[in-house]
Amino acid sequence: MTQLWTLRGLSWWELAKRTCLKSWEDEVFGQSARLAFYFFFALFPALLLLLISFSISATGGPKGRAALLDSFAQVLPPGASALIAKTVQELNARAVLGKGAIGAGAYAIWGALNGTWAVMTGLNKAYEVKEERPWWRVLSVMFGLTISLSVLYVIALAGIAYGDPTGNIVRQHLGTPAHFAFFWRVVQWLVIAILLLFSFALIYRFGPNSKDRRWRWSIPGAVVAVALWVGFTFLLRMYQAHFSSSRIYGGLNAVTVLLMWLYMTGAAIFIGGEANSEIEKARPSVPA
């Protein structure tokens, strides 16, 4: 287990240098563009399905919609969250029950499965392995990862949206001290970070066609991916706060911001995989 944190003899600088070089050689950013395309196509149908599930309850619809928008506003850059908020306001969940719901489900599944397949293909390239698993196993991994990640992300969004109200309820009933709000906020985001770490580790554990994968060797890349994702999101929010590309893209500015965020998310996933690959290639000939 010690070698997990010592990177099997690699220094952090050496790991960063190798990861950058291999990311360029493996065309990580081209893979990220492909992934962003599928994620974009899957996002809005998935939102529509969520709205449909909210509309089943007469009282849960407005509250669920508000919580969904609040969670996106806390995570996404302002332009991207504004686009999602506008789209959610335009979608009439009750009007698309039936055939509309089936169409939304088909688009969401198509985009999500293709996105998962793009991740698996990119990680195979990062780990320098060929896809030799039988088709049924590939499909089972695709479906398993897609469903598992969807559930984890919904839980994370729910944690973001309902974390503060839950904290207020706990404080009112238990009479917690004044600084409890800060402590609860830290716990809330710590849980979300753990969910993200587990999500990335899940991708690295089952995505590539590597027979000797171990959970513990998925963790370093997951840490790198989460750190990059947080950094990319922060930089994009800072860019939007001080600059604007609306003069270039006009009414499509919000779309470009969302696509750029999805693109950076894909880049974080693949770069984390490249980091894991470099650590594994540095392992000794004897088993750890």
Secondary structure, 3 states (H helix, E strand, C coil): CHHHHHHHHCCHHHHHHHHHHHHHHCCHHHHHHHHHHHHHHHHHHHHHHHHHHHHCCCCHHHHHHHHHHHHHHHHCCHHHHHHHHHHHHHCCHHHHCCHHHHHHHHHHHHHHHHHHHHHHHHHHHHCCCCCCCCHHHHHHHHHHHHHHHHHHHHHHHHHHHHHHHHHHHHHHHHCCCCCHHHHHHHHHHHHHHHHHHHHHHHHHHHCCCCCCCCHHHHHHHHHHHHHHHHHHHHHHHHHHHHCCCHHHHHHHHHHHHHHHHHHHHHHHHHHHHHHHHHHHHCCCCCCC
